[in-house]
Amino acid sequence: MNDERDPLLETLFAQVERELVEDDFTAQVMAQVEKRRRNVLIGRLAIVALFVALELLLSAPLQNSVGIITQVLSTSLIEVENEWLALIFAPLNSVAGLIGMLLLGLQYLYRRMMR
């Protein structure tokens, strides 16, 4: 082994040996964590307030839109005179039923083609 010591390494080790103030570091880290937690909480509250405001402003138009969509989707494709037959075939004899069957057919074709 070599007994000579590098002066640059000696100064580096001397700097590391001095005592570090851990209380200040811990306090700074905890303050940053608390600040981050507070900012996240304020952001979440702002998003919730925005959603509530939008719901209050748009509740009537959204309800009207949903009502119109419900009426359109429940429209019968073929008029059935017999009440029992109309009830039995109601899920299939509507615009929503037609759309559902088309989507199921597309899914079936997609699965057949992607095998």
C-alpha positions in Angstrom: 0.0 0.0 0.0 1.0 3.6 -0.5 1.3 5.7 2.6 1.0 9.0 0.7 -2.4 10.7 0.9 -4.0 12.8 -1.8 -4.5 16.4 -0.5 -7.7 16.8 -2.5 -9.2 13.7 -1.0 -8.1 14.8 2.5 -10.0 18.1 2.1 -13.1 16.2 0.8 -13.1 13.9 3.8 -12.5 16.8 6.1 -15.6 18.6 4.8 -17.7 15.5 5.2 -16.6 15.0 8.8 -18.0 18.3 10.1 -21.3 17.9 11.9 -24.4 18.4 9.8 -27.4 20.1 11.2 -30.1 17.5 10.9 -32.9 19.4 12.6 -33.0 22.2 10.0 -32.9 19.7 7.1 -35.8 17.7 8.6 -37.8 20.8 9.3 -37.4 22.0 5.7 -38.4 18.7 4.3 -41.5 18.5 6.5 -42.4 22.0 5.6 -42.2 21.2 1.9 -44.2 18.1 2.4 -46.9 20.0 4.3 -46.9 22.7 1.6 -47.4 20.1 -1.1 -50.2 18.4 0.8 -51.9 21.7 1.3 -51.6 22.6 -2.4 -53.0 19.2 -3.4 -56.0 19.7 -1.1 -56.7 23.2 -2.4 -56.5 21.8 -6.0 -58.9 19.0 -5.2 -61.3 21.4 -3.5 -61.2 23.7 -6.5 -62.0 20.9 -8.9 -64.9 19.8 -6.7 -66.2 23.4 -6.6 -65.9 23.6 -10.4 -67.9 20.4 -10.9 -70.6 21.6 -8.5 -70.8 24.9 -10.3 -71.0 23.2 -13.7 -73.7 20.9 -12.4 -75.8 23.7 -11.1 -75.4 25.7 -14.3 -76.0 22.8 -16.7 -78.5 20.7 -14.8 -81.6 21.9 -16.7 -80.1 21.5 -20.2 -78.6 18.1 -19.3 -81.9 16.9 -18.0 -83.7 18.0 -21.2 -81.0 16.4 -23.3 -81.3 13.1 -21.4 -85.1 13.2 -21.7 -84.9 13.7 -25.4 -82.3 10.9 -25.9 -84.5 8.6 -23.8 -87.6 9.3 -25.9 -85.7 8.8 -29.2 -84.0 5.5 -28.0 -87.3 4.1 -26.8 -89.1 4.8 -30.1 -90.7 1.6 -31.5 -89.5 0.5 -34.9 -92.6 -1.6 -35.7 -96.0 -1.0 -34.2 -97.3 -4.2 -32.6 -101.1 -4.4 -31.9 -100.9 -7.2 -29.3 -100.0 -5.8 -25.9 -98.2 -8.9 -24.7 -96.2 -9.2 -27.9 -95.3 -5.6 -27.6 -94.0 -6.1 -24.1 -92.0 -9.2 -25.0 -90.3 -7.7 -28.0 -89.9 -4.2 -26.5 -86.1 -4.6 -25.9 -85.6 -5.6 -29.5 -88.3 -3.4 -31.1 -86.6 0.0 -30.4 -83.9 2.3 -31.6 -81.8 1.3 -28.6 -82.3 -2.4 -29.3 -81.2 -1.9 -32.9 -78.1 0.1 -31.8 -77.3 -2.6 -29.2 -77.6 -5.4 -31.8 -75.4 -3.5 -34.2 -72.8 -3.0 -31.6 -72.9 -6.7 -30.6 -72.6 -7.7 -34.3 -69.6 -5.3 -34.7 -67.9 -6.8 -31.6 -68.5 -10.3 -33.0 -67.0 -9.4 -36.3 -64.0 -7.7 -34.6 -63.3 -10.8 -32.5 -63.6 -13.1 -35.6 -61.2 -11.0 -37.6 -58.7 -10.5 -34.7 -58.3 -14.2 -33.8 
